[in-house]
Amino acid sequence: MIIAVDAVGGDHFPENPIAGAIEALAEDKNLKVLLVGPEEMIKTELEKYNYDKDRLLIQDAPQIITMDDSPAAAVKGKPQSSIAIGIAAHKQNKCDAFVSAGNTGALLAASIFILGKLPGVQRPTIAATYPTIKGFRLLMDAGANLELKPEMYVQFAQMGTIYAKEILEVSEPKVGLLNVGEEPEKGADIHREAFTLLSALPNFEGNIEGGDILPATVDVFLSDGFTGNIVLKLGESFPEALQYLVGKTMKESGLEESTQKMVAGILQKSLRTFNYEHVGGVPFMGVNGISMVGHGGSSPLAIKNLILNAARCVELKINDKIVASLQ
Amino acid sequence: MIIAVDAVGGDHFPENPIAGAIEALAEDKNLKVLLVGPEEMIKTELEKYNYDKDRLLIQDAPQIITMDDSPAAAVKGKPQSSIAIGIAAHKQNKCDAFVSAGNTGALLAASIFILGKLPGVQRPTIAATYPTIKGFRLLMDAGANLELKPEMYVQFAQMGTIYAKEILEVSEPKVGLLNVGEEPEKGADIHREAFTLLSALPNFEGNIEGGDILPATVDVFLSDGFTGNIVLKLGESFPEALQYLVGKTMKESGLEESTQKMVAGILQKSLRTFNYEHVGGVPFMGVNGISMVGHGGSSPLAIKNLILNAARCVELKINDKIVASLQ
């Protein structure tokens, strides 16, 4: 098993991708990592570490796609980038998956363009793992497709069900359609049409509302990528807002320093479920390969989990199961 | 000043609307309240209280629009409902505003149908007060218009600016367009077109993302009603989810009962800003009158604040200011 890692993806490269790769190698002895990026930069950074040289390979890719590059232009204009070369290596079976904390749009574009779609898939999607009181659940689409066709909701539901079951280990995943009310007639035409088509799925529970996400009344939250992206980023912002509010309350109450620390510790522990580092990243579902993207600010821990998550997708043959489910 | 109150609106009628009305009368001695609903039911409930009878009037309205009634059918099919009669009384200048914790859709439909639109307004909107680390800010549309035209964003921005300044007391309100990224070209066609039109407003700060809401990087968050409604309900669900997570963490840590209570108290105080009771409700902006809706679960405190908020809208001549701003 070889997982290719974008050595120049995210806000902290090459430090974090390389540190995360080395942590992943230490954790899973069956794993090999292929670092993709400017060879000299990678070699210089690797000098900091002791690691199993037989399990860490390097693929030179001199160009760097930045977080600000427009996706289409980046993929076309930088054919020697880590993303283009890494995805191509995956296409040529030189590795089993490609992961990056870099430019999501560019990675999605390259994945669709180079790897192509799985048989039967209309449109690949980004499925985000969303923190709930029951643990991580799936929100999809999280930003890949701003507008959907009704039948795309159904495919997303089918792909999400597989992922929730296999990777999130939810035994019988339930699916809900994010809407402005529970009744079937709620929403715009697109939502009513999607509701009708989704009703053919045995695990479709109907419409859900914004207030159903955190209590996880279902396990797969279906949405267009516009609303999904806003819901995703709003969720990511809870912990910081909350820590600010609690800190302010404690200061104003004149609590002792030690008590303040204790409360902050409880809060941090409680919000652990909101920490994306533990899931590492999210897959592009529906592409003919395993391509995953992590948060731009990914820590070494997040990168490690991104790599291990990709390895699990390979091991569990997620894509074979998706293809079977869509037939 | 007479504020009409729907005595049979919300999940807890007539108890909560009437209790809230009496609290409002106690707080503002210049206020009169007109309770609208089935006369006998109101009179029976009023027997529980001591109050200034000169300042509490009753308008009989024998029909009740339930929370489940479809808006259009309710307004047409129940012409003797508290909502229809209350809004009509406002139209006839028998009161200065109408407030209800009842069926939002029915109240919006009745408000538009009976009161009409303010001069120059394309479409009235629901502006929700959204909790942020800086206090309440405005999210609009919060569910009245699922799909918008580009020019509607501009009017919402103008109306929201007035409300944020006058009622939320933000000295120089800034406006942002909720989108999937900050760059002007982000989003679908509708968002790019809205961005272009909004750029003519002096207080438009550009696109904002889901993560900009809680830190309140701007004061008026513009959105279509579909995304807005989901964002609103997601926000309302934070406190409960959080209290659950913190409670669970504390139990698992085996903290002493007294410490658990102390932490729960700090949390509750910190989340005070998320408590809709303190704003009471939200106005339908753009209708030719003052019509406000509260949460279905409104407590007496929430109803009281809903009434006082409506009174402030009247006093501050919000609608005159909106008309002037749209010219």
Interface residues (C-beta under 8 A of the other chain):
Chain A: T132 I133 G143 L146 E147 L178 N179 V180 G187 A188 E209 G210 G211 D212 I213 L214 P215 S223 G225 F226 T227 N229 I230 V231 L232 K233 L234 G235 E236 S237 F238 E240 A241 L242 Y244 L245 V246 K248 T249 M250 S253 L255 T259 M262 V263 I266 L267 K269 S270 L271 T273
Chain B: T132 I133 G143 L146 E147 L178 N179 V180 G187 A188 E209 G210 G211 D212 I213 L214 P215 S223 G225 F226 T227 N229 I230 V231 L232 K233 L234 G235 E236 S237 F238 E240 A241 L242 Y244 L245 V246 K248 T249 M250 S253 L255 T259 M262 V263 I266 L267 K269 S270 L271 T273
